[in-house]
Every structure is written in structure tokens, then in C-alpha cells.
Amino acid sequence: MSRRCAEITDLLRQRVFTGLHLGVLTHRGRLPSVRELAREFGANPRVILAAYRSLEIEGLVELKNRSGAYVAPAAASMGDPAPRRADWMAEVLMEGLRHGMKPGMLPQGLQQCYDAVELHAAVLECNADQLYSVPEELRRDFGIESTGVDIESLGLGEEVPPDIRNADLLVTTPFHQNEVRTLAGRLGLSMVVITMCTDLFAEVKRLLPLEPVYFVVTDQRFADKLHLVFASAKGAAHLRTLVLGSDDLAEIPHDAPTYLTRLTRSRLKDSPLLRRVFPEARVFSPESARHILSFVARANLTRGAASRQ
């Protein structure tokens, strides 16, 4: 696959996922034609078709003769994981070989990296939406027990809550990195600054010049933060933020791009939005996930080695 084809494949994959998360695409829904995308990307139609075929192999897209491209049905989009798992596991094993670790050594190496110690994180943020989603993802995907701490509740004095003082890791976003870096230095703790929803935000920036995009949140402070995030984007005036319990969700057009935070989703009881807007599997950016995995591996290897001495 050429570099250009790989780039377009990544972009189309991102658009399909974020389209489902925003409710503007549905399983079995029609996708732009090869000619439309060729004009948009300034690419040869054969490159677009090759990108679509790659996504068809992944189980994300269906190509129909004389009909076009469609989002695969929900069951098909999950696909048979065995072939794809074999491919990426081969890459993992190859990377191990490059670093002198034979395939048979990998299971023990992974166990040493992730099963030696129990880790705790304190998530410092200023709004309920992120104080829900970030600890949830740390627990679910990385095995790190996490507590959310509203950074605005912290005083200016020297007293630090036990949830922070006893943590192995402080986690925050770029909005509060300076405050948390100072605190981490004072306590001698590690910290990770995470970025979130990068693919989603990129798609929102693409859509904003074209139409209103809605975010439904539970905390007004997160709504305010979103307006700061998109303040310099073209079409920023199209950003609509609604707070659950305060604003009328019925004002959202039935086909408008809409994002529900995880906390909002957990509190909505019976809303058409839950059936139209698919949840994201993860909100951490790949770069942030890599930083967290690196911390977990280093902490386990260091403490595991110390405990064996």
C-alpha cells in the first residue's frame, strides 16, 4: 500500500468511527462515492477504491457492485478478529525480536511489565464529565485504580488530600498541566498529561464550517472548556453545547452531529440520542495511551525487580 493510500485509509477509518460516534452515520448507511472522495482529496479514484477495499477487509465497510460503499452492519463491523489479531501479534513479536526478546520469552516479559504491582492514579480535572471518563478508562484499559479530584476544590495551602498524596501517578489534561506539574514536583510523583478525543475533535473541526455540531455534557465547566478548544476553528459559532438537566435536548435536530459524554450517556434514561449516537470505545489519544503504558511497564519492572532482591 502506498503512503498516500495509507493516509487516506486512516482518514476514512477515522471518519467512519467518528461519524458513528456523532450519529451522522449508521450501520448499513451509505458512504461518499469514490469520485466524491477523489475530488475532495485530490487523489486518483483507484487510490480511494484501494482505501475502501482495505477497510472492507477490516470489516468496517461494505462495497457493493454498481451501488457504492456502505458502513458495514454492526455485527460485521466487529468482524472475525482472528486474522487481524494474528497480523498485529506478528508485529508485536517482530518488535520483540528487534530488541532481543524471542517469541517464547514474550509472555513472561509482559507479565513482568503489568502484573507485578498494583498502581493508583489521581485524576485532577475541573469538571464532572472528565472526572468520570478519565478514571473509568484508566481502570478499564490499563488496570490502574483511579480517583477523580476536582482541581478547583484544592486549597492554596500545604495540605494535600490522601487520594493525591498516596497516588503513584497524577493525570491531567493540557488545561491544568502547569498546576499539576508543580504539585507533582512538590510531592515527588510522576505525572501524565493526556489528550482526548483527538480524532473526534478533528472531525468536528471539519464539520463546523458546514453545520452546527452538538455536545451534550453534564457540567457547564466542560461546556465552557469545549468552546475554548474550538474557539479558533473555522465555523466555531456553529458549536452548540447543552447541559443535561438544564437545557432542552429536544432542540437537537434528529440528524445533527451530536456527541454525548460518557457521564451524560450513563445518566440518560430513555432518549432517542442513545439509539442514534454510538459510544466511543476509548477517548485517550494513542500518544497518551502509550505514555500511560510506558509508565505502567516501568513501574512494574522497577518495583518487581526491587521486590525480588
C-alpha positions as CSV (number, residue, x, y, z in Angstrom):
1,M,0.0,0.0,0.0
2,S,1.4,3.4,-1.0
3,R,1.9,6.1,1.7
4,R,-0.9,8.2,0.1
5,C,-3.3,5.3,0.1
6,A,-2.4,4.5,3.8
7,E,-3.1,8.1,4.7
8,I,-6.5,8.2,3.0
9,T,-7.4,4.8,4.6
10,D,-6.6,6.2,8.0
11,L,-8.7,9.3,7.3
12,L,-11.7,7.3,6.1
13,R,-11.4,4.9,9.0
14,Q,-11.5,7.9,11.3
15,R,-14.5,9.4,9.6
16,V,-16.5,6.2,9.8
17,F,-15.8,5.8,13.5
18,T,-16.4,9.4,14.4
19,G,-19.5,9.5,12.1
20,L,-21.0,6.7,14.2
21,H,-20.0,8.5,17.4
22,L,-21.6,11.7,16.2
23,G,-24.7,9.9,14.9
24,V,-24.2,11.2,11.3
25,L,-23.5,7.6,10.0
26,T,-25.4,4.4,10.8
27,H,-24.5,0.8,10.2
28,R,-25.5,0.0,6.6
29,G,-25.5,3.7,5.9
30,R,-24.2,5.0,2.5
31,L,-20.7,6.5,2.4
32,P,-19.4,9.1,-0.1
33,S,-18.7,7.7,-3.6
34,V,-15.2,7.1,-4.9
35,R,-15.5,10.0,-7.2
36,E,-16.6,12.4,-4.5
37,L,-13.7,11.4,-2.3
38,A,-11.2,11.6,-5.2
39,R,-12.3,15.2,-5.8
40,E,-12.1,16.1,-2.1
41,F,-8.6,14.5,-1.5
42,G,-7.3,15.4,-4.9
43,A,-6.4,11.7,-5.4
44,N,-6.7,9.1,-8.1
45,P,-10.0,7.2,-7.9
46,R,-8.0,4.0,-7.8
47,V,-6.3,5.1,-4.6
48,I,-9.7,5.8,-3.0
49,L,-11.1,2.4,-4.1
50,A,-8.0,0.7,-2.7
51,A,-8.5,2.5,0.6
52,Y,-12.2,1.4,0.7
53,R,-11.1,-2.2,-0.1
54,S,-8.7,-2.1,2.8
55,L,-11.5,-1.0,5.1
56,E,-13.7,-3.8,3.7
57,I,-11.0,-6.3,4.7
58,E,-11.1,-4.9,8.2
59,G,-14.9,-5.4,8.3
60,L,-15.7,-1.7,8.6
61,V,-17.0,-1.1,5.1
62,E,-19.1,-3.0,2.5
63,L,-18.6,-2.4,-1.2
64,K,-21.5,-3.3,-3.5
65,N,-21.2,-3.5,-7.2
66,R,-22.9,-0.6,-9.0
67,S,-24.2,0.7,-5.7
68,G,-21.2,2.1,-3.8
69,A,-19.7,1.9,-0.3
70,Y,-21.6,1.4,2.9
71,V,-20.8,1.2,6.6
72,A,-20.8,-2.5,7.5
73,P,-23.6,-3.9,9.6
74,A,-22.9,-3.8,13.4
75,A,-22.1,-7.5,13.6
76,A,-19.9,-7.4,10.5
77,S,-18.0,-4.3,11.6
78,M,-16.8,-6.3,14.6
79,G,-15.6,-8.9,12.1
80,D,-13.7,-12.1,12.7
81,P,-10.8,-10.8,15.0
82,A,-8.6,-13.8,14.3
83,P,-6.9,-12.7,11.1
84,R,-6.4,-9.1,12.3
85,R,-5.2,-10.3,15.7
86,A,-2.6,-12.6,14.0
87,D,-1.3,-9.7,12.0
88,W,-0.8,-7.3,14.9
89,M,0.5,-10.1,17.2
90,A,3.1,-10.8,14.5
91,E,4.1,-7.2,14.6
92,V,4.5,-7.4,18.4
93,L,6.6,-10.5,18.1
94,M,8.8,-8.9,15.4
95,E,9.3,-5.8,17.6
96,G,10.4,-8.1,20.4
97,L,12.9,-9.8,18.1
98,R,14.4,-6.4,17.2
99,H,15.0,-5.8,20.9
100,G,16.5,-9.3,21.6
101,M,13.3,-10.9,23.0
102,K,12.5,-14.2,21.4
103,P,8.7,-15.0,21.0
104,G,8.8,-17.6,23.7
105,M,10.1,-15.0,26.2
106,L,7.3,-12.5,25.5
107,P,4.6,-13.9,27.8
108,Q,6.8,-13.7,30.8
109,G,8.1,-10.3,29.8
110,L,4.6,-8.9,29.5
111,Q,3.6,-10.4,32.9
112,Q,6.6,-8.7,34.5
113,C,5.5,-5.4,32.9
114,Y,1.9,-5.4,34.0
115,D,1.2,-7.9,36.8
116,A,3.9,-7.1,39.4
117,V,2.3,-4.2,41.4
118,E,-1.0,-2.5,41.9
119,L,-0.9,1.1,40.8
120,H,-3.1,4.1,41.8
121,A,-3.7,7.3,40.0
122,A,-5.3,10.6,41.0
123,V,-7.0,12.4,38.1
124,L,-7.1,16.2,38.5
125,E,-9.6,18.0,36.4
126,C,-12.2,20.7,36.7
127,N,-15.4,19.1,35.5
128,A,-17.6,16.1,36.2
129,D,-17.5,14.8,32.7
130,Q,-13.8,14.3,32.5
131,L,-13.6,13.3,36.2
132,Y,-15.9,10.4,35.2
133,S,-14.4,9.3,31.8
134,V,-10.7,9.5,32.6
135,P,-10.7,7.4,35.8
136,E,-13.0,4.9,34.0
137,E,-10.6,4.4,31.1
138,L,-7.6,4.2,33.4
139,R,-9.3,1.4,35.4
140,R,-10.8,-0.5,32.4
141,D,-8.0,-0.4,29.9
142,F,-4.8,0.0,32.0
143,G,-5.7,-1.7,35.3
144,I,-4.9,1.5,37.3
145,E,-7.1,2.2,40.2
146,S,-8.1,5.8,39.8
147,T,-9.8,8.6,41.8
148,G,-11.1,11.8,40.3
149,V,-10.2,15.0,42.2
150,D,-11.8,18.3,41.3
151,I,-8.8,20.6,41.0
152,E,-10.9,23.6,41.8
153,S,-11.6,22.1,45.2
154,L,-8.0,22.2,46.2
155,G,-6.9,25.0,48.5
156,L,-3.8,27.0,48.3
157,G,-2.3,25.6,51.5
158,E,0.2,22.9,52.0
159,E,-2.4,20.2,53.0
160,V,-2.8,17.7,50.1
161,P,-5.7,15.1,50.1
162,P,-4.6,11.5,50.7
163,D,-6.0,10.5,47.3
164,I,-3.3,12.6,45.7
165,R,-0.5,12.2,48.3
166,N,-0.7,8.4,48.1
167,A,-1.0,8.1,44.4
168,D,1.6,6.6,42.1
169,L,0.6,8.9,39.2
170,L,-1.1,12.2,38.7
171,V,-3.1,12.5,35.5
172,T,-4.5,15.7,33.9
173,T,-5.1,17.4,30.6
174,P,-3.2,20.3,29.0
175,F,-5.6,22.8,30.6
176,H,-4.2,22.1,34.1
177,Q,-0.7,20.8,33.3
178,N,1.2,23.7,34.9
179,E,-0.7,23.4,38.2
180,V,-0.3,19.6,38.3
181,R,3.3,19.7,37.3
182,T,4.0,22.0,40.3
183,L,2.1,19.7,42.6
184,A,3.8,16.6,41.2
185,G,7.3,18.1,41.7
186,R,6.4,19.1,45.3
187,L,5.2,15.5,46.1
188,G,7.9,13.7,44.0
189,L,5.2,12.0,41.9
190,S,5.1,11.0,38.2
191,M,2.5,12.7,36.0
192,V,1.0,12.2,32.6
193,V,-0.7,14.9,30.6
194,I,-3.3,13.2,28.3
195,T,-5.0,14.4,25.2
196,M,-8.5,13.1,24.5
197,C,-10.9,12.6,21.5
198,T,-8.3,13.7,19.0
199,D,-9.9,12.0,16.0
200,L,-13.4,13.2,17.1
201,F,-12.3,16.8,17.5
202,A,-10.6,16.7,14.1
203,E,-13.9,15.6,12.6
204,V,-15.8,18.2,14.5
205,K,-13.5,20.9,13.1
206,R,-14.2,19.6,9.6
207,L,-17.9,19.7,10.2
208,L,-18.2,23.0,12.0
209,P,-18.0,25.2,8.8
210,L,-20.7,23.1,7.3
211,E,-23.3,22.8,10.0
212,P,-24.0,23.0,13.8
213,V,-22.4,20.3,15.9
214,Y,-23.9,19.5,19.4
215,F,-22.1,18.3,22.5
216,V,-24.3,17.1,25.4
217,V,-22.5,17.3,28.8
218,T,-23.3,17.2,32.5
219,D,-21.1,20.0,33.7
220,Q,-21.2,23.6,32.5
221,R,-17.4,23.9,33.1
222,F,-16.8,21.2,30.4
223,A,-19.1,23.1,28.0
224,D,-17.0,26.2,28.6
225,K,-13.8,24.3,28.0
226,L,-15.2,22.9,24.7
227,H,-15.8,26.5,23.5
228,L,-12.2,27.3,24.3
229,V,-11.0,24.2,22.4
230,F,-12.8,25.2,19.3
231,A,-12.5,29.0,19.6
232,S,-10.0,29.3,16.7
233,A,-11.7,26.7,14.5
234,K,-13.4,27.9,11.3
235,G,-17.2,27.9,12.0
236,A,-16.7,28.0,15.8
237,A,-20.1,29.8,16.1
238,H,-21.7,26.5,15.0
239,L,-20.6,24.7,18.2
240,R,-23.6,24.0,20.4
241,T,-23.2,22.8,24.0
242,L,-26.1,21.6,26.0
243,V,-26.0,20.7,29.7
244,L,-28.1,17.7,30.8
245,G,-30.8,18.7,33.3
246,S,-30.6,22.4,32.3
247,D,-31.0,22.6,28.6
248,D,-33.7,21.1,26.3
249,L,-32.2,18.2,24.3
250,A,-35.3,18.2,22.1
251,E,-33.8,21.2,20.3
252,I,-31.2,19.0,18.7
253,P,-32.2,18.2,15.1
254,H,-32.7,14.5,14.6
255,D,-29.9,14.3,12.0
256,A,-27.4,16.8,13.6
257,P,-23.9,15.7,14.5
258,T,-24.1,15.1,18.3
259,Y,-21.6,13.9,20.9
260,L,-22.6,12.5,24.3
261,T,-20.0,12.4,27.1
262,R,-19.8,9.1,28.9
263,L,-21.3,10.6,32.1
264,T,-24.2,12.1,30.1
265,R,-24.8,8.7,28.5
266,S,-24.8,7.0,31.9
267,R,-27.5,9.4,33.1
268,L,-29.8,9.5,30.1
269,K,-32.6,7.1,30.7
270,D,-34.6,6.8,27.5
271,S,-33.5,9.1,24.8
272,P,-33.5,8.7,21.1
273,L,-30.0,10.0,21.2
274,L,-28.8,6.8,22.8
275,R,-30.0,4.8,19.8
276,R,-28.6,7.2,17.3
277,V,-25.2,8.2,18.7
278,F,-22.8,5.3,19.3
279,P,-20.4,5.4,22.3
280,E,-16.7,5.7,21.8
281,A,-14.6,2.7,22.8
282,R,-11.8,4.9,24.1
283,V,-11.2,8.6,24.5
284,F,-7.5,8.7,25.2
285,S,-5.3,9.6,22.2
286,P,-2.9,6.9,21.1
287,E,0.0,9.0,22.2
288,S,-1.5,9.4,25.7
289,A,-2.2,5.6,25.9
290,R,1.5,5.0,25.0
291,H,2.6,7.3,27.8
292,I,0.4,5.5,30.3
293,L,1.5,2.1,29.2
294,S,5.1,3.2,29.4
295,F,4.6,4.3,33.0
296,V,2.9,1.1,34.0
297,A,5.6,-1.0,32.4
298,R,8.4,1.0,34.0
299,A,6.8,1.0,37.4
300,N,6.2,-2.8,37.3
301,L,9.7,-3.6,36.2
302,T,11.3,-1.3,38.7
303,R,9.2,-2.4,41.7
304,G,9.2,-6.0,40.6
305,A,13.0,-6.1,40.5
306,A,13.2,-4.4,43.9
307,S,10.8,-7.0,45.5
308,R,12.9,-9.9,44.1
309,Q,16.1,-8.6,45.7
